[in-house]
Amino acid sequence: MADKKVTVYSTPTCPYCTMAKEYFKEHGVQYEEVNVAADPARADEMVQKSGQMGVPVIDIDGTIVIGFDKTRINTALGIA
């Protein structure tokens, strides 16, 4: 799990983004947070990866999870 690269594309006002980040903290998962409201280039990157404008978009080693989907996050991280 520690070797997975996790990127969370989020905005400061998104409650699901906050829940996702808290979930990663609870499980000791390191992640890069990208504020797409403040970084248009990274927002474009998020849309290219996901086809979505909504947040959160979570990239776990190339596996794209749209929204705070614990089942998909756990599968991508290998959490039982």
PyMOL Python script that loads the backbone (N, CA, C, O; Angstrom):
from pymol import cmd

cmd.read_pdbstr("""\
ATOM      1  N   MET A   1       0.829  -1.196   0.000  1.00  0.00           N
ATOM      2  CA  MET A   1       0.000   0.000   0.000  1.00  0.00           C
ATOM      3  C   MET A   1       0.869   1.254   0.000  1.00  0.00           C
ATOM      4  O   MET A   1       0.521   2.243  -0.645  1.00  0.00           O
ATOM      5  N   ALA A   2       1.977   1.227   0.704  1.00  0.00           N
ATOM      6  CA  ALA A   2       2.820   2.411   0.815  1.00  0.00           C
ATOM      7  C   ALA A   2       3.480   2.771  -0.505  1.00  0.00           C
ATOM      8  O   ALA A   2       3.917   3.907  -0.686  1.00  0.00           O
ATOM      9  N   ASP A   3       3.560   1.816  -1.434  1.00  0.00           N
ATOM     10  CA  ASP A   3       4.234   2.086  -2.695  1.00  0.00           C
ATOM     11  C   ASP A   3       3.296   2.639  -3.767  1.00  0.00           C
ATOM     12  O   ASP A   3       3.728   2.885  -4.893  1.00  0.00           O
ATOM     13  N   LYS A   4       2.029   2.835  -3.438  1.00  0.00           N
ATOM     14  CA  LYS A   4       1.060   3.370  -4.401  1.00  0.00           C
ATOM     15  C   LYS A   4       1.170   4.889  -4.444  1.00  0.00           C
ATOM     16  O   LYS A   4       1.282   5.546  -3.409  1.00  0.00           O
ATOM     17  N   LYS A   5       1.137   5.439  -5.663  1.00  0.00           N
ATOM     18  CA  LYS A   5       1.118   6.893  -5.812  1.00  0.00           C
ATOM     19  C   LYS A   5      -0.334   7.327  -5.877  1.00  0.00           C
ATOM     20  O   LYS A   5      -1.077   6.906  -6.763  1.00  0.00           O
ATOM     21  N   VAL A   6      -0.736   8.171  -4.933  1.00  0.00           N
ATOM     22  CA  VAL A   6      -2.133   8.603  -4.832  1.00  0.00           C
ATOM     23  C   VAL A   6      -2.194  10.122  -5.024  1.00  0.00           C
ATOM     24  O   VAL A   6      -1.490  10.879  -4.356  1.00  0.00           O
ATOM     25  N   THR A   7      -3.050  10.539  -5.950  1.00  0.00           N
ATOM     26  CA  THR A   7      -3.295  11.958  -6.176  1.00  0.00           C
ATOM     27  C   THR A   7      -4.783  12.210  -6.007  1.00  0.00           C
ATOM     28  O   THR A   7      -5.616  11.514  -6.587  1.00  0.00           O
ATOM     29  N   VAL A   8      -5.107  13.224  -5.197  1.00  0.00           N
ATOM     30  CA  VAL A   8      -6.503  13.602  -4.978  1.00  0.00           C
ATOM     31  C   VAL A   8      -6.718  14.973  -5.614  1.00  0.00           C
ATOM     32  O   VAL A   8      -6.175  15.978  -5.157  1.00  0.00           O
ATOM     33  N   TYR A   9      -7.516  14.992  -6.673  1.00  0.00           N
ATOM     34  CA  TYR A   9      -7.898  16.252  -7.307  1.00  0.00           C
ATOM     35  C   TYR A   9      -9.146  16.733  -6.584  1.00  0.00           C
ATOM     36  O   TYR A   9     -10.163  16.040  -6.554  1.00  0.00           O
ATOM     37  N   SER A  10      -9.061  17.932  -5.999  1.00  0.00           N
ATOM     38  CA  SER A  10     -10.146  18.388  -5.134  1.00  0.00           C
ATOM     39  C   SER A  10     -10.286  19.905  -5.187  1.00  0.00           C
ATOM     40  O   SER A  10      -9.501  20.606  -5.826  1.00  0.00           O
ATOM     41  N   THR A  11     -11.318  20.384  -4.491  1.00  0.00           N
ATOM     42  CA  THR A  11     -11.506  21.818  -4.258  1.00  0.00           C
ATOM     43  C   THR A  11     -11.703  22.019  -2.760  1.00  0.00           C
ATOM     44  O   THR A  11     -12.101  21.090  -2.056  1.00  0.00           O
ATOM     45  N   PRO A  12     -11.429  23.212  -2.274  1.00  0.00           N
ATOM     46  CA  PRO A  12     -11.538  23.458  -0.832  1.00  0.00           C
ATOM     47  C   PRO A  12     -12.954  23.299  -0.277  1.00  0.00           C
ATOM     48  O   PRO A  12     -13.112  23.025   0.913  1.00  0.00           O
ATOM     49  N   THR A  13     -13.978  23.463  -1.102  1.00  0.00           N
ATOM     50  CA  THR A  13     -15.358  23.447  -0.608  1.00  0.00           C
ATOM     51  C   THR A  13     -16.062  22.110  -0.805  1.00  0.00           C
ATOM     52  O   THR A  13     -17.248  21.992  -0.499  1.00  0.00           O
ATOM     53  N   CYS A  14     -15.363  21.109  -1.305  1.00  0.00           N
ATOM     54  CA  CYS A  14     -15.979  19.821  -1.632  1.00  0.00           C
ATOM     55  C   CYS A  14     -15.997  18.888  -0.420  1.00  0.00           C
ATOM     56  O   CYS A  14     -14.940  18.460   0.042  1.00  0.00           O
ATOM     57  N   PRO A  15     -17.203  18.564   0.106  1.00  0.00           N
ATOM     58  CA  PRO A  15     -17.250  17.693   1.292  1.00  0.00           C
ATOM     59  C   PRO A  15     -16.759  16.268   1.016  1.00  0.00           C
ATOM     60  O   PRO A  15     -16.168  15.641   1.896  1.00  0.00           O
ATOM     61  N   TYR A  16     -16.995  15.754  -0.185  1.00  0.00           N
ATOM     62  CA  TYR A  16     -16.542  14.395  -0.497  1.00  0.00           C
ATOM     63  C   TYR A  16     -15.019  14.340  -0.627  1.00  0.00           C
ATOM     64  O   TYR A  16     -14.398  13.321  -0.325  1.00  0.00           O
ATOM     65  N   CYS A  17     -14.430  15.442  -1.078  1.00  0.00           N
ATOM     66  CA  CYS A  17     -12.965  15.534  -1.137  1.00  0.00           C
ATOM     67  C   CYS A  17     -12.392  15.438   0.273  1.00  0.00           C
ATOM     68  O   CYS A  17     -11.420  14.722   0.512  1.00  0.00           O
ATOM     69  N   THR A  18     -13.007  16.169   1.204  1.00  0.00           N
ATOM     70  CA  THR A  18     -12.566  16.153   2.603  1.00  0.00           C
ATOM     71  C   THR A  18     -12.684  14.741   3.179  1.00  0.00           C
ATOM     72  O   THR A  18     -11.785  14.270   3.876  1.00  0.00           O
ATOM     73  N   MET A  19     -13.805  14.068   2.880  1.00  0.00           N
ATOM     74  CA  MET A  19     -13.990  12.704   3.385  1.00  0.00           C
ATOM     75  C   MET A  19     -12.930  11.767   2.822  1.00  0.00           C
ATOM     76  O   MET A  19     -12.406  10.919   3.544  1.00  0.00           O
ATOM     77  N   ALA A  20     -12.615  11.912   1.552  1.00  0.00           N
ATOM     78  CA  ALA A  20     -11.599  11.054   0.934  1.00  0.00           C
ATOM     79  C   ALA A  20     -10.238  11.281   1.589  1.00  0.00           C
ATOM     80  O   ALA A  20      -9.533  10.325   1.912  1.00  0.00           O
ATOM     81  N   LYS A  21      -9.872  12.542   1.782  1.00  0.00           N
ATOM     82  CA  LYS A  21      -8.568  12.849   2.395  1.00  0.00           C
ATOM     83  C   LYS A  21      -8.506  12.335   3.832  1.00  0.00           C
ATOM     84  O   LYS A  21      -7.476  11.815   4.261  1.00  0.00           O
ATOM     85  N   GLU A  22      -9.608  12.480   4.580  1.00  0.00           N
ATOM     86  CA  GLU A  22      -9.649  11.939   5.946  1.00  0.00           C
ATOM     87  C   GLU A  22      -9.503  10.420   5.933  1.00  0.00           C
ATOM     88  O   GLU A  22      -8.813   9.848   6.777  1.00  0.00           O
ATOM     89  N   TYR A  23     -10.146   9.782   4.986  1.00  0.00           N
ATOM     90  CA  TYR A  23     -10.072   8.323   4.865  1.00  0.00           C
ATOM     91  C   TYR A  23      -8.630   7.887   4.620  1.00  0.00           C
ATOM     92  O   TYR A  23      -8.155   6.931   5.234  1.00  0.00           O
ATOM     93  N   PHE A  24      -7.932   8.587   3.724  1.00  0.00           N
ATOM     94  CA  PHE A  24      -6.525   8.250   3.465  1.00  0.00           C
ATOM     95  C   PHE A  24      -5.681   8.461   4.717  1.00  0.00           C
ATOM     96  O   PHE A  24      -4.812   7.644   5.022  1.00  0.00           O
ATOM     97  N   LYS A  25      -5.928   9.548   5.443  1.00  0.00           N
ATOM     98  CA  LYS A  25      -5.177   9.805   6.680  1.00  0.00           C
ATOM     99  C   LYS A  25      -5.415   8.687   7.689  1.00  0.00           C
ATOM    100  O   LYS A  25      -4.472   8.210   8.319  1.00  0.00           O
ATOM    101  N   GLU A  26      -6.684   8.263   7.847  1.00  0.00           N
ATOM    102  CA  GLU A  26      -7.015   7.189   8.793  1.00  0.00           C
ATOM    103  C   GLU A  26      -6.273   5.902   8.463  1.00  0.00           C
ATOM    104  O   GLU A  26      -5.913   5.139   9.361  1.00  0.00           O
ATOM    105  N   HIS A  27      -6.044   5.661   7.180  1.00  0.00           N
ATOM    106  CA  HIS A  27      -5.386   4.429   6.745  1.00  0.00           C
ATOM    107  C   HIS A  27      -3.884   4.613   6.485  1.00  0.00           C
ATOM    108  O   HIS A  27      -3.228   3.705   5.975  1.00  0.00           O
ATOM    109  N   GLY A  28      -3.344   5.783   6.835  1.00  0.00           N
ATOM    110  CA  GLY A  28      -1.914   6.019   6.693  1.00  0.00           C
ATOM    111  C   GLY A  28      -1.449   6.065   5.251  1.00  0.00           C
ATOM    112  O   GLY A  28      -0.306   5.719   4.952  1.00  0.00           O
ATOM    113  N   VAL A  29      -2.336   6.495   4.348  1.00  0.00           N
ATOM    114  CA  VAL A  29      -1.990   6.561   2.927  1.00  0.00           C
ATOM    115  C   VAL A  29      -1.484   7.965   2.599  1.00  0.00           C
ATOM    116  O   VAL A  29      -2.185   8.955   2.809  1.00  0.00           O
ATOM    117  N   GLN A  30      -0.267   8.036   2.086  1.00  0.00           N
ATOM    118  CA  GLN A  30       0.290   9.313   1.643  1.00  0.00           C
ATOM    119  C   GLN A  30      -0.371   9.687   0.322  1.00  0.00           C
ATOM    120  O   GLN A  30      -0.599   8.824  -0.526  1.00  0.00           O
ATOM    121  N   TYR A  31      -0.676  10.959   0.146  1.00  0.00           N
ATOM    122  CA  TYR A  31      -1.290  11.391  -1.104  1.00  0.00           C
ATOM    123  C   TYR A  31      -0.851  12.808  -1.444  1.00  0.00           C
ATOM    124  O   TYR A  31      -0.453  13.588  -0.579  1.00  0.00           O
ATOM    125  N   GLU A  32      -0.939  13.113  -2.734  1.00  0.00           N
ATOM    126  CA  GLU A  32      -0.712  14.478  -3.199  1.00  0.00           C
ATOM    127  C   GLU A  32      -2.086  15.102  -3.388  1.00  0.00           C
ATOM    128  O   GLU A  32      -2.951  14.526  -4.047  1.00  0.00           O
ATOM    129  N   GLU A  33      -2.282  16.273  -2.814  1.00  0.00           N
ATOM    130  CA  GLU A  33      -3.542  16.984  -2.985  1.00  0.00           C
ATOM    131  C   GLU A  33      -3.367  18.043  -4.058  1.00  0.00           C
ATOM    132  O   GLU A  33      -2.423  18.832  -4.010  1.00  0.00           O
ATOM    133  N   VAL A  34      -4.272  18.063  -5.026  1.00  0.00           N
ATOM    134  CA  VAL A  34      -4.243  19.056  -6.088  1.00  0.00           C
ATOM    135  C   VAL A  34      -5.530  19.869  -6.012  1.00  0.00           C
ATOM    136  O   VAL A  34      -6.625  19.338  -6.202  1.00  0.00           O
ATOM    137  N   ASN A  35      -5.386  21.160  -5.734  1.00  0.00           N
ATOM    138  CA  ASN A  35      -6.538  22.059  -5.674  1.00  0.00           C
ATOM    139  C   ASN A  35      -6.822  22.537  -7.094  1.00  0.00           C
ATOM    140  O   ASN A  35      -6.168  23.454  -7.590  1.00  0.00           O
ATOM    141  N   VAL A  36      -7.803  21.911  -7.742  1.00  0.00           N
ATOM    142  CA  VAL A  36      -8.089  22.240  -9.138  1.00  0.00           C
ATOM    143  C   VAL A  36      -8.761  23.609  -9.288  1.00  0.00           C
ATOM    144  O   VAL A  36      -8.812  24.159 -10.388  1.00  0.00           O
ATOM    145  N   ALA A  37      -9.275  24.156  -8.189  1.00  0.00           N
ATOM    146  CA  ALA A  37      -9.848  25.504  -8.240  1.00  0.00           C
ATOM    147  C   ALA A  37      -8.744  26.552  -8.407  1.00  0.00           C
ATOM    148  O   ALA A  37      -8.980  27.623  -8.965  1.00  0.00           O
ATOM    149  N   ALA A  38      -7.548  26.239  -7.925  1.00  0.00           N
ATOM    150  CA  ALA A  38      -6.441  27.194  -7.958  1.00  0.00           C
ATOM    151  C   ALA A  38      -5.426  26.893  -9.059  1.00  0.00           C
ATOM    152  O   ALA A  38      -4.531  27.701  -9.307  1.00  0.00           O
ATOM    153  N   ASP A  39      -5.553  25.751  -9.718  1.00  0.00           N
ATOM    154  CA  ASP A  39      -4.542  25.326 -10.692  1.00  0.00           C
ATOM    155  C   ASP A  39      -5.221  24.820 -11.968  1.00  0.00           C
ATOM    156  O   ASP A  39      -5.483  23.624 -12.097  1.00  0.00           O
ATOM    157  N   PRO A  40      -5.509  25.734 -12.919  1.00  0.00           N
ATOM    158  CA  PRO A  40      -6.216  25.340 -14.144  1.00  0.00           C
ATOM    159  C   PRO A  40      -5.495  24.257 -14.955  1.00  0.00           C
ATOM    160  O   PRO A  40      -6.146  23.421 -15.581  1.00  0.00           O
ATOM    161  N   ALA A  41      -4.177  24.266 -14.949  1.00  0.00           N
ATOM    162  CA  ALA A  41      -3.433  23.251 -15.706  1.00  0.00           C
ATOM    163  C   ALA A  41      -3.680  21.863 -15.117  1.00  0.00           C
ATOM    164  O   ALA A  41      -3.874  20.898 -15.856  1.00  0.00           O
ATOM    165  N   ARG A  42      -3.672  21.764 -13.805  1.00  0.00           N
ATOM    166  CA  ARG A  42      -3.922  20.475 -13.152  1.00  0.00           C
ATOM    167  C   ARG A  42      -5.405  20.096 -13.280  1.00  0.00           C
ATOM    168  O   ARG A  42      -5.734  18.911 -13.320  1.00  0.00           O
ATOM    169  N   ALA A  43      -6.301  21.091 -13.345  1.00  0.00           N
ATOM    170  CA  ALA A  43      -7.717  20.802 -13.583  1.00  0.00           C
ATOM    171  C   ALA A  43      -7.881  20.162 -14.959  1.00  0.00           C
ATOM    172  O   ALA A  43      -8.639  19.205 -15.113  1.00  0.00           O
ATOM    173  N   ASP A  44      -7.173  20.687 -15.955  1.00  0.00           N
ATOM    174  CA  ASP A  44      -7.203  20.097 -17.301  1.00  0.00           C
ATOM    175  C   ASP A  44      -6.665  18.675 -17.267  1.00  0.00           C
ATOM    176  O   ASP A  44      -7.202  17.783 -17.924  1.00  0.00           O
ATOM    177  N   GLU A  45      -5.601  18.471 -16.496  1.00  0.00           N
ATOM    178  CA  GLU A  45      -5.014  17.131 -16.349  1.00  0.00           C
ATOM    179  C   GLU A  45      -6.047  16.163 -15.770  1.00  0.00           C
ATOM    180  O   GLU A  45      -6.164  15.024 -16.220  1.00  0.00           O
ATOM    181  N   MET A  46      -6.794  16.630 -14.767  1.00  0.00           N
ATOM    182  CA  MET A  46      -7.823  15.803 -14.139  1.00  0.00           C
ATOM    183  C   MET A  46      -8.894  15.412 -15.164  1.00  0.00           C
ATOM    184  O   MET A  46      -9.306  14.254 -15.217  1.00  0.00           O
ATOM    185  N   VAL A  47      -9.338  16.364 -15.969  1.00  0.00           N
ATOM    186  CA  VAL A  47     -10.370  16.094 -16.972  1.00  0.00           C
ATOM    187  C   VAL A  47      -9.843  15.117 -18.024  1.00  0.00           C
ATOM    188  O   VAL A  47     -10.573  14.235 -18.476  1.00  0.00           O
ATOM    189  N   GLN A  48      -8.573  15.274 -18.413  1.00  0.00           N
ATOM    190  CA  GLN A  48      -7.978  14.349 -19.380  1.00  0.00           C
ATOM    191  C   GLN A  48      -7.958  12.920 -18.836  1.00  0.00           C
ATOM    192  O   GLN A  48      -8.231  11.966 -19.565  1.00  0.00           O
ATOM    193  N   LYS A  49      -7.636  12.784 -17.562  1.00  0.00           N
ATOM    194  CA  LYS A  49      -7.561  11.454 -16.949  1.00  0.00           C
ATOM    195  C   LYS A  49      -8.931  10.829 -16.749  1.00  0.00           C
ATOM    196  O   LYS A  49      -9.102   9.625 -16.941  1.00  0.00           O
ATOM    197  N   SER A  50      -9.916  11.651 -16.359  1.00  0.00           N
ATOM    198  CA  SER A  50     -11.184  11.111 -15.893  1.00  0.00           C
ATOM    199  C   SER A  50     -12.371  11.372 -16.807  1.00  0.00           C
ATOM    200  O   SER A  50     -13.372  10.658 -16.748  1.00  0.00           O
ATOM    201  N   GLY A  51     -12.264  12.393 -17.654  1.00  0.00           N
ATOM    202  CA  GLY A  51     -13.415  12.804 -18.431  1.00  0.00           C
ATOM    203  C   GLY A  51     -14.463  13.524 -17.595  1.00  0.00           C
ATOM    204  O   GLY A  51     -15.582  13.750 -18.056  1.00  0.00           O
ATOM    205  N   GLN A  52     -14.107  13.882 -16.373  1.00  0.00           N
ATOM    206  CA  GLN A  52     -15.042  14.477 -15.415  1.00  0.00           C
ATOM    207  C   GLN A  52     -14.593  15.875 -15.009  1.00  0.00           C
ATOM    208  O   GLN A  52     -13.400  16.158 -14.899  1.00  0.00           O
ATOM    209  N   MET A  53     -15.582  16.744 -14.790  1.00  0.00           N
ATOM    210  CA  MET A  53     -15.299  18.069 -14.230  1.00  0.00           C
ATOM    211  C   MET A  53     -15.479  18.059 -12.715  1.00  0.00           C
ATOM    212  O   MET A  53     -14.913  18.900 -12.016  1.00  0.00           O
ATOM    213  N   GLY A  54     -16.265  17.109 -12.205  1.00  0.00           N
ATOM    214  CA  GLY A  54     -16.562  17.057 -10.776  1.00  0.00           C
ATOM    215  C   GLY A  54     -15.414  16.479  -9.968  1.00  0.00           C
ATOM    216  O   GLY A  54     -14.585  15.728 -10.482  1.00  0.00           O
ATOM    217  N   VAL A  55     -15.383  16.842  -8.702  1.00  0.00           N
ATOM    218  CA  VAL A  55     -14.368  16.337  -7.779  1.00  0.00           C
ATOM    219  C   VAL A  55     -15.066  15.587  -6.649  1.00  0.00           C
ATOM    220  O   VAL A  55     -16.258  15.806  -6.431  1.00  0.00           O
ATOM    221  N   PRO A  56     -14.385  14.724  -5.934  1.00  0.00           N
ATOM    222  CA  PRO A  56     -12.979  14.385  -6.152  1.00  0.00           C
ATOM    223  C   PRO A  56     -12.779  13.392  -7.299  1.00  0.00           C
ATOM    224  O   PRO A  56     -13.630  12.556  -7.602  1.00  0.00           O
ATOM    225  N   VAL A  57     -11.615  13.532  -7.912  1.00  0.00           N
ATOM    226  CA  VAL A  57     -11.095  12.504  -8.808  1.00  0.00           C
ATOM    227  C   VAL A  57      -9.822  12.020  -8.139  1.00  0.00           C
ATOM    228  O   VAL A  57      -8.938  12.813  -7.816  1.00  0.00           O
ATOM    229  N   ILE A  58      -9.735  10.718  -7.935  1.00  0.00           N
ATOM    230  CA  ILE A  58      -8.600  10.139  -7.218  1.00  0.00           C
ATOM    231  C   ILE A  58      -7.855   9.217  -8.168  1.00  0.00           C
ATOM    232  O   ILE A  58      -8.436   8.310  -8.764  1.00  0.00           O
ATOM    233  N   ASP A  59      -6.560   9.465  -8.298  1.00  0.00           N
ATOM    234  CA  ASP A  59      -5.698   8.648  -9.159  1.00  0.00           C
ATOM    235  C   ASP A  59      -4.822   7.802  -8.234  1.00  0.00           C
ATOM    236  O   ASP A  59      -3.977   8.328  -7.511  1.00  0.00           O
ATOM    237  N   ILE A  60      -5.036   6.485  -8.268  1.00  0.00           N
ATOM    238  CA  ILE A  60      -4.245   5.562  -7.450  1.00  0.00           C
ATOM    239  C   ILE A  60      -3.440   4.696  -8.408  1.00  0.00           C
ATOM    240  O   ILE A  60      -3.942   3.713  -8.952  1.00  0.00           O
ATOM    241  N   ASP A  61      -2.174   5.083  -8.605  1.00  0.00           N
ATOM    242  CA  ASP A  61      -1.295   4.357  -9.541  1.00  0.00           C
ATOM    243  C   ASP A  61      -1.939   4.149 -10.907  1.00  0.00           C
ATOM    244  O   ASP A  61      -1.823   3.075 -11.495  1.00  0.00           O
ATOM    245  N   GLY A  62      -2.620   5.180 -11.410  1.00  0.00           N
ATOM    246  CA  GLY A  62      -3.227   5.087 -12.734  1.00  0.00           C
ATOM    247  C   GLY A  62      -4.655   4.583 -12.743  1.00  0.00           C
ATOM    248  O   GLY A  62      -5.323   4.646 -13.775  1.00  0.00           O
ATOM    249  N   THR A  63      -5.144   4.079 -11.606  1.00  0.00           N
ATOM    250  CA  THR A  63      -6.549   3.691 -11.499  1.00  0.00           C
ATOM    251  C   THR A  63      -7.331   4.933 -11.086  1.00  0.00           C
ATOM    252  O   THR A  63      -7.075   5.514 -10.032  1.00  0.00           O
ATOM    253  N   ILE A  64      -8.286   5.335 -11.924  1.00  0.00           N
ATOM    254  CA  ILE A  64      -9.053   6.554 -11.666  1.00  0.00           C
ATOM    255  C   ILE A  64     -10.339   6.197 -10.929  1.00  0.00           C
ATOM    256  O   ILE A  64     -11.131   5.373 -11.387  1.00  0.00           O
ATOM    257  N   VAL A  65     -10.527   6.836  -9.777  1.00  0.00           N
ATOM    258  CA  VAL A  65     -11.741   6.652  -8.982  1.00  0.00           C
ATOM    259  C   VAL A  65     -12.474   7.992  -8.987  1.00  0.00           C
ATOM    260  O   VAL A  65     -11.923   9.015  -8.580  1.00  0.00           O
ATOM    261  N   ILE A  66     -13.712   7.971  -9.450  1.00  0.00           N
ATOM    262  CA  ILE A  66     -14.532   9.182  -9.475  1.00  0.00           C
ATOM    263  C   ILE A  66     -15.347   9.218  -8.187  1.00  0.00           C
ATOM    264  O   ILE A  66     -16.060   8.269  -7.859  1.00  0.00           O
ATOM    265  N   GLY A  67     -15.229  10.328  -7.463  1.00  0.00           N
ATOM    266  CA  GLY A  67     -15.967  10.473  -6.218  1.00  0.00           C
ATOM    267  C   GLY A  67     -15.319   9.689  -5.083  1.00  0.00           C
ATOM    268  O   GLY A  67     -14.286   9.042  -5.257  1.00  0.00           O
ATOM    269  N   PHE A  68     -15.953   9.766  -3.922  1.00  0.00           N
ATOM    270  CA  PHE A  68     -15.444   9.063  -2.743  1.00  0.00           C
ATOM    271  C   PHE A  68     -16.099   7.689  -2.711  1.00  0.00           C
ATOM    272  O   PHE A  68     -17.090   7.472  -2.014  1.00  0.00           O
ATOM    273  N   ASP A  69     -15.522   6.761  -3.485  1.00  0.00           N
ATOM    274  CA  ASP A  69     -16.037   5.400  -3.641  1.00  0.00           C
ATOM    275  C   ASP A  69     -15.116   4.470  -2.860  1.00  0.00           C
ATOM    276  O   ASP A  69     -14.104   3.996  -3.377  1.00  0.00           O
ATOM    277  N   LYS A  70     -15.490   4.213  -1.585  1.00  0.00           N
ATOM    278  CA  LYS A  70     -14.611   3.428  -0.696  1.00  0.00           C
ATOM    279  C   LYS A  70     -14.278   2.060  -1.264  1.00  0.00           C
ATOM    280  O   LYS A  70     -13.145   1.596  -1.132  1.00  0.00           O
ATOM    281  N   THR A  71     -15.249   1.405  -1.896  1.00  0.00           N
ATOM    282  CA  THR A  71     -15.005   0.066  -2.437  1.00  0.00           C
ATOM    283  C   THR A  71     -13.917   0.095  -3.497  1.00  0.00           C
ATOM    284  O   THR A  71     -12.996  -0.721  -3.467  1.00  0.00           O
ATOM    285  N   ARG A  72     -14.017   1.032  -4.436  1.00  0.00           N
ATOM    286  CA  ARG A  72     -13.000   1.146  -5.494  1.00  0.00           C
ATOM    287  C   ARG A  72     -11.660   1.607  -4.932  1.00  0.00           C
ATOM    288  O   ARG A  72     -10.609   1.147  -5.378  1.00  0.00           O
ATOM    289  N   ILE A  73     -11.690   2.507  -3.960  1.00  0.00           N
ATOM    290  CA  ILE A  73     -10.448   2.971  -3.333  1.00  0.00           C
ATOM    291  C   ILE A  73      -9.757   1.796  -2.643  1.00  0.00           C
ATOM    292  O   ILE A  73      -8.557   1.586  -2.815  1.00  0.00           O
ATOM    293  N   ASN A  74     -10.520   1.035  -1.862  1.00  0.00           N
ATOM    294  CA  ASN A  74      -9.943  -0.108  -1.148  1.00  0.00           C
ATOM    295  C   ASN A  74      -9.361  -1.117  -2.111  1.00  0.00           C
ATOM    296  O   ASN A  74      -8.277  -1.650  -1.872  1.00  0.00           O
ATOM    297  N   THR A  75     -10.076  -1.392  -3.214  1.00  0.00           N
ATOM    298  CA  THR A  75      -9.582  -2.342  -4.207  1.00  0.00           C
ATOM    299  C   THR A  75      -8.277  -1.844  -4.819  1.00  0.00           C
ATOM    300  O   THR A  75      -7.315  -2.602  -4.950  1.00  0.00           O
ATOM    301  N   ALA A  76      -8.250  -0.575  -5.189  1.00  0.00           N
ATOM    302  CA  ALA A  76      -7.049   0.003  -5.817  1.00  0.00           C
ATOM    303  C   ALA A  76      -5.863   0.024  -4.866  1.00  0.00           C
ATOM    304  O   ALA A  76      -4.717  -0.134  -5.288  1.00  0.00           O
ATOM    305  N   LEU A  77      -6.142   0.220  -3.572  1.00  0.00           N
ATOM    306  CA  LEU A  77      -5.065   0.261  -2.578  1.00  0.00           C
ATOM    307  C   LEU A  77      -4.699  -1.120  -2.039  1.00  0.00           C
ATOM    308  O   LEU A  77      -3.633  -1.293  -1.448  1.00  0.00           O
ATOM    309  N   GLY A  78      -5.571  -2.097  -2.240  1.00  0.00           N
ATOM    310  CA  GLY A  78      -5.341  -3.415  -1.690  1.00  0.00           C
ATOM    311  C   GLY A  78      -5.690  -3.497  -0.214  1.00  0.00           C
ATOM    312  O   GLY A  78      -5.109  -4.290   0.527  1.00  0.00           O
ATOM    313  N   ILE A  79      -6.651  -2.665   0.214  1.00  0.00           N
ATOM    314  CA  ILE A  79      -7.133  -2.705   1.598  1.00  0.00           C
ATOM    315  C   ILE A  79      -8.301  -3.703   1.634  1.00  0.00           C
ATOM    316  O   ILE A  79      -9.225  -3.618   0.825  1.00  0.00           O
ATOM    317  N   ALA A  80      -8.246  -4.636   2.570  1.00  0.00           N
ATOM    318  CA  ALA A  80      -9.315  -5.664   2.649  1.00  0.00           C
ATOM    319  C   ALA A  80     -10.577  -5.067   3.241  1.00  0.00           C
ATOM    320  O   ALA A  80     -11.580  -5.765   3.388  1.00  0.00           O
TER     321      ALA A  80
END
""", "prot")
cmd.dss("prot")
cmd.show_as("cartoon", "prot")
cmd.util.cbc("prot")
cmd.orient("prot")
